[in-house]
């Protein structure tokens, strides 16, 4: 059932425009250390932590979830340890799912793979964050074969298609008019085209925010640029707007346009394409989640 009072939704924005528009960038002040910095984190603790076992399936169908499990052991309490399932990328390791251990140090982690036409192999590992004097540690890597369907993945999902179309129309209607975003004036712009790779990244992030109960652009090593690159999108400019709890495309786009940073992202002439992500997650904090992933191809 839809919450009657979802709270005041937040609207963070991160923009990485072309160099000539670098003045529009909002700093990644919350980024912190990447997930690959496990060795430095481990030195901060004094008590060893062990991942006594971890398992993942040898193969899954593209678009299906990977269900992994592990057991964490240390000299102190094993309950409540933060554990991440990490995927190897071209630049290191990025966290795709997080959870915490139970009273016996056991944890289950779920990562939903992207729909794909082709079969690929991914490297996964489990990473345990430092807790007090307990050291951080990462497991050995395991290979998981992601079996492609042989047909083009559907974007947008059928249940989201109408809202995706409405959101795109509203964003392009906004760009078609000159406007002020805070103290900055913007001339009218041409429309953005819907790009499936950006769309799948946006749709996946909207779903992840609802299912994993967070509301951020950057979460445990996952960043907007890495997400769109994982879908095969090579960019010369990118940006992202997110929102939650607004219920309809009209209310969501209106809220973005009232926020100077989000408005500037919509009115950014560096972008020519966009992906619209929309997901409803029953029982979640905000119920409905929205993502715009902007891009300009390389």
N, C-alpha and C positions, 0 to 999 in steps of 0.2 A: 504494500500500500504506500502511496506517496506520502512523505512526511508533510504535516501541516505547517511546520515551522522549521525549514531547513537551515535556518541561521543566515547570517549575512555572507553570501558567497564572496570569495576573494577573486581578484583578477590580476595575477602576476603577468608580466610580459618580459620576454627576452628577445632582443633583436640583434642580428648580426648582419648588417648591410654591407654593400660594397665599400671599398676603401674611401671612395669619394663622398660617401654618406656616413662616414664613421662617427660623426657627431650625434647620430641617432642611437648609438649603441648604449644599452644599459648594462653596467658591469655585472659580471658573474660573481658577486660578492659572497654568495652562499655555496660556491662550487666545492671548496675544500680540496683535500688530497684525492687523487683518483684511486679507484679500487686496486690498481696494480701496485700501490705503495705498501704492500703487505710487510716487507722486510723492515721498513722504518717503524711501522706500527708495532711489530713484534718486539723490537728492542725497547719499546716504552714499558712493557710489562716485565715482571721478574719470575713469574710462575709459569711453567710450561702448560700448554693446552694441546690436547690431542684430538684428532678426528679418528675415532677408533674404527669406524666403518662408514661408507656411504655408497649408495646405489642409485642407478638411473637405468632406464631401459636402453637396450642396444639400438632400437629404432622406433620411430613414431611417424605417423602420417603428417604431412605438412598441414598446419592449421590446428593440429591436436595438441593437448598439453603434455609436457614432460613432467612426470611425477618422480621426484627425487627424495631420498631420505638419508639421514646421517645421525650419528651419535657423537656427542662432544663430551670429553672427559678432561678434568683438570684437578688440581689439588684442592681448589675451593668449591663453591657451589656451582653445579652444572645447570641450574635452572635459570631461565630468562636470558640466556646468552643470545646475542643477535647474530644470525647466520644468513649468509647470502649465497644464492646460486649464481655463479658467474659464467659468462660466455666469452671465449677468446675472440677478439676482433683484430683488425690490422694494426691497431694502436695500443693493444694491451688487453686487459680484462674489464668487462662491464657487467654490472650486477643486473640480473633480469628478474629476480624474485628474492624476497626476504621473509624471514619468520623468526621466531624465538623458540628456544628449547623448552621442553617440559621439565618436570621435577627430576627426571632420570637422564636429562641431557639429550633427549631424542627430539628430532625436528623433521617436519615434512615441508617440502618446497615444490611449488608448481610454476612452471613457465610455459605459457602458450606460444607455440611456434607460429610463424607467419604462414599464411597460405601461399603456395608456390607451385609452379608447373614442373619444376625440375627437382631432382634429388641432390641433396648436399650432406656433408658431414660437418658437425659442429663439435667443438671442444668445450666441455663444461668442467667446472670444479666447484667445490664448496669452500667458502671463506668465513671464518669466525672472527668477529670484531674483538678488540681488546676490552676487558672489563676489569677495572681496578688493577690489581697486580697480575691478573691472568692475561697472558700474551695472546696477540692475534696469531692466526695460523691459517694456511690455505692447504687444501688437499692436493693430491695428484690429480691430473686431468683425465677425463674419460671421453671417449668418442661416442656420439649419438648420431645415427643416420636419420636424416629428415627426408622422408620419401615423398617426392612431388606427386601431384595428382594427375599431371599430364594435360590439364586444362587450365585456362586463365583463371586466377582467383577472382572472386566476385568483389567488386568495390563500386559503390558502397553496399553494405549488407542490405538485403531486401527490406528488413524492418526499419532501417535507418534512411533509406533512399529519399523519401519525401522531405525529411528534415534537412538532409544534406543539400538537396536542390534548393530549398527555401533559404538556407543560410547563405549559399553561394549567390543567389539572386540578390539578397539584402546587402551583402558585402559589395557586390559590383554596383548596385544602385548607390551605395554610399560613395564609392570611388568616382562615380560619374558626376558628382557635384563637388565644387570647391567648398572647403570648410576649414575651420580653425580647430586644431587639436591643442588644447591648452593655449599657449601663447604663440603657437606656430601656425602660419597660414599655408594651406596646401591647395594647389590647382587641381582641377578635375583630371582624372586618369582613365585610361582604358580598362576594360574588364580583365579579371584574372581567369585563366582556364583551369578546370578541375584536372588534377594530375593524380593518377591512381597510386603511384608509389608514395607520394606525399600523403595521400588519403589513407593508405593502409597504415602508415606510421602514426597518423593522427588518430585513427580509429582504435588502434592498439593501445595508444597512451590513454585515451579517454576510458577505455575498458579497464586498464590496469589501475588507474586512479581510484575508480569505484571499487574494484575487487580487493585491492590491497590497502584501502583507506589512507590515502595521502592526497595532497593537492599541491603539486610542485612541477616546475619544468625539469629540474635536476633531482634525481632520486637514486641514491646508492650507485653512482657511477654512470647511470643512463642519462645522456644529454640529447637535446633535440637534433643536433647535427649527426650524432652517431645513429640515432633512430632512423633518420631518413636515409643515411648511407647504407644501413643494414637492409633497406628495401631496394637498394640499387640506384638511388638518386644521387647524381654527382652535381654539386651545386657551385655557383659562384656567389650566391647570396641566400640567406635563409633567415627565418624568424618564426616566432610561435606566440600565439595567444591561447590562453586557457580560461575556462569559466565553469561554474558548477551551480546547479540549483535554480536556474532561471526558467526552466520548463519549456520554453518555446524559442524558435529561431529569432523571432522579432524582439523578444525581451533580451536575449543574449547579445545580439548584435547592437541593440540600443545601449546596453551597459558598456560594451567595448567602446562605442563611439563617445560615451561620456567620460571615459578614462583617457587622459592625454596620451599615455604611452601606448595603449592598445589602439587608439585612434591613429596615431602616427604609423603604427605597423600596417594598419589597413590602407593608409594613404601613402605608403612607401612606393615610389616609382621604380625602385630596384627590383621589385617582385613582379613576375609575370604569370606565376602559377600558384595554386593553392590546393591543399588537401583539407577536407572538412571531416573531423571526427566527432561522432555523436554516439553516446552509449547510455543506456538506462541500466542501473544495477540496483535491483530491489533490495531493500534492507541496508543500503549504504547511507553514508552521512548526508549526501546531497541529492541522491536519487538519479539525477541526470548530469552528464559530464560532456564538455564541449572542448574541442581543440581545433585551432587553425594552424596548419603548418604551411608557411609561405616559402616560395623558392624561386630562384632563377637558375636554369640549368647551365652547367659549365660548357 
